[in-house]
Structures are given as C-alpha cells and as structure tokens.
C-alpha cells in the first residue's frame, strides 16, 4: 500500500481527492493550514498535519515516508491575485519551492500538481492544447506557470512530475459523511453563485456583449470526481526525469447562459439575473483539447454539466 501526501486536502478539490484515494485503498496524509480549507472536510481516515507550505517543520512531518505528493495547496482567486500579486508569488511559487526542497530532503520524487488553464491567458487558438502559447493575464496564472517551470527544471534532476491544467471545475462528491463540495468565502465561481442567487441577491452576469453565440463567455466544465480520477491515473504515469503537462476539461464549452438555463432546470425555477459589464480579465472562450489526457491517462470525463449542477445543488442543500 502506498502513502500519498495531499497538500491542500481540506479544500474543495483536495478533500474530494483524499476521500477517493482512501476509497481506492491508498493511505493518505493531508497537509493544510486551514486558511481557506475546512477541517470537517478532511476524511477522518487520513492523517492530518496542520501547517503551511512555508513551515519547514510541518513540511518535514508531512513529506517524511510518503511515496507521492498531490499538490493542491495554494491561492486560487484571479481577482485577489491582481490585488495582491506578492501573496500569490510567495505562497504558490515560494511555497512550492519549499515543498520541492522538503521532498528532496526526504527522497520523495513523485509529484502531481494542480496547474490551471489560467497559464494560457487569452487563447490564441481553440481548443487550447498543452503546446499553445502561455501568456497568463493574472498573477495567479503567472504563479501556476512558474510552478510548471519549476517542475520541468526539477525533472531534469530526476523528479517525476505531472502538471494537470484544470479548466472550470464544478460538482461535488457524496460520501458516507455527507457531501464534499465548494465552500469558498467569498464565492466567485459561476455554478455556486447561480445556485445561491435569489430575488434579494440576484446573480451578477458579467458581460453579455462578448463575441460568442449568445454574447456571454464560454467555459469548459469538468466534474470534480472526473478531475480527481485523472489525478489517480496521473500517479500511474509518473516517470523519473519526465514532466508531463496535461489539460483537464471536457473538450466542449458552455456559455454562461447555458449554465444558468441548466441550473434553472435543476432548480425548477428561474434564476434571478442582473446583467452587468464584463469582469476584467475574463477571456471570451476557454475550451480544452483533451487529446493528451485521453492518450496519456486513458481518461475521458464521464459526468456532464447537468450532473455537475445536480451534485453541486445536492451539496448545497445538505449544508
Ligand atoms: N461569472 C458571472 N457571475 C458570477 C461568477 C462568474 O457572470 O457570479 C462568469 C465569469 O465572468 C465567467 C464565467 O462566469 O465568464 C466563469 O467564471 P468563474 O469565476 O466560475 O471561472 P473562471 O473561468 O473565471 O475561472 C476558472 C477557475 C480559475 C482559472 C480559470 C481559468 O476558477 O482558477 O478558470 O482556467 F484560473
């Protein structure tokens, strides 16, 4: 049985990963500083180490004896990164540097990393391929790209690494202990905000004048359970001295209005919407090519947008 360190295991993606890895028979250790995560989201079968990526003592405790690391921990809000670029550099780039140093101290050579479609910036081709130009438009995207470069560099010294570039993640996982879903404060993502919208607090729909079929932005959604399944598969393709970069999406886009319409069908009522100007930094369309994920990981997402919204809604109702 292998032991895997999940950094950021109290967050949305990390908590789902922890539970699914445990269910698959792995031992799991979680490192999280609980700055944005929730302790009650951490599966009680996991060993929990409270601490940050910037705390060498916590890192040593977390890394010692594990075979692989799945690295989710980090800051992940585009707008916050524009306001506080140094924070994103320090936590995402500096923190990952410290994690890699701790892994080297303990002879751990296998790492799967949460990268992002934000590394590409405004697309110059669609669908986006892993070979597409990377010109991030936010310090968040820049920090993820810097970490991808750190991993490529470390691979020249023997690290086995996979960077998974997520597009838009949604959905939730039902567990024996209840639902694991998105609980961000503040919440900035479309699906949870649509489900939360009410007459008193309507959804702010950013931009209806984009050059897209219905004037709203188009995004590529992937269910959190499919996303984590790709991480489990990535563990199997880790190879010393190689760094693979792999997009994770569905390969098709949905407009913001399509997301709202699907949510209305799940909710059985209209979603109150206030049309607003464009949100700064939003590209019009982000859609992934997932050919590499299919070939390298043998992965295809199984759950569609309706299922993502069904599950996100069930998780919200259960709160
Ligand atoms: N949107 C609204 N109203 C909201 C929230 C979002 O209209 O209340 C719109 C946005 O303007 C955008 C779309 O819904 O057009 C999707 O926005 P999200 O914030 O849900 O997701 P993003 O595409 O901005 O961001 C996601 C990840 C980022 C990642 C980025 C690029 O959350 O971490 O994709 O891949 F950087």
Boltz pocket constraint, residues with backbone or C-beta under 6 A from the ligand:
constraints:
  - pocket:
      binder: B
      contacts: [[A, 76], [A, 77], [A, 78], [A, 116], [A, 117], [A, 118], [A, 140], [A, 166], [A, 167], [A, 168], [A, 187], [A, 188], [A, 189], [A, 190], [A, 191], [A, 193], [A, 203], [A, 204], [A, 205], [A, 206], [A, 207], [A, 217], [A, 218], [A, 219], [A, 256], [A, 279], [A, 282], [A, 283], [A, 286]]
      max_distance: 6.0
